[in-house]
Amino acid sequence: MTEYFLHLAIISSFYIILALSLNLIIGYCGQVSLGHAAFYGIGAYTSALITIHWGAPFLLGLVLAVLVAALFGLGLGIPTLRIRDDYLAIVTLGFGIIVDLVLLNLEVTGGPDGLTRIPPPDLFGLNFRFKGNYLTLVMFCVLAVLLLVYRLVHSRHGRALKAIRDHEVTARVMGINTAAYKIAIFTLSAGMAGLAGSLYAHYITFINPESFGLHTSILILTMVVLGGMGSILGSVVGAGILTILPEMLRRFADYQDLAYGGLLIAMLIWRPQGLLGVGKVSQKFILPKGKKGT
């Protein structure tokens, strides 16, 4: 039973990093991304391929996973983050589908069979096949990400991001380089997702494209919306709830996607700010109400 709870804690930690990274884009920068699992998958496959085929140490695989995912975020962000929110959502959705198809069809990625025999981390002589040790490693990464996000959103850069989120035109008039900030935050968020992907790959020791598709992107988005857009603690709570809830409802596994969609819609209708969110962060997700007399 202890092993089971350690496993849940480790999986929750992966999703906390993913939810925090997506919350930077949605909750603090006001952009809409529907393909975040693609960066998660890029990080996982980068780290796995480097360690399997080149015999690289875990730390090098981890660093390269972050860098490669961030580069993909930068490459996607430069041409797309100047467009409007609706189109950005479509582009990120398409990007996620493209990455999924590439992973399914490339020989080097193992195609639909995925990659096996991914080595566990080798650090300081510790046995990371023991879940307690792995949880310590993952929690260290979670705390590092939490500290980074906290320092960022409470700095002048965080205030600039919130200004862009609340009213981009006004922020631009006040001298904030909105395009540069959006590209930078998208790149940072992608790198953080790549970190989670590397940790996931070396924990599970087997990956395939199914783990990084649209289902996962929607799950991460639901975690952010449930916990509260623009809330650091909300991302932690949302990730924790939606990691534990499926385990409690394992008998209804075939209806999980329906449950996530229903929960997402219900939150956006009755409590769009999420459980711990505040302010007007969720306005970009709400359809405008018609004026009286129309």
Order of alpha helices (4+ residues) and beta strands (2+ residues): alpha-alpha-alpha-alpha-alpha-alpha-alpha-alpha-alpha-alpha-alpha
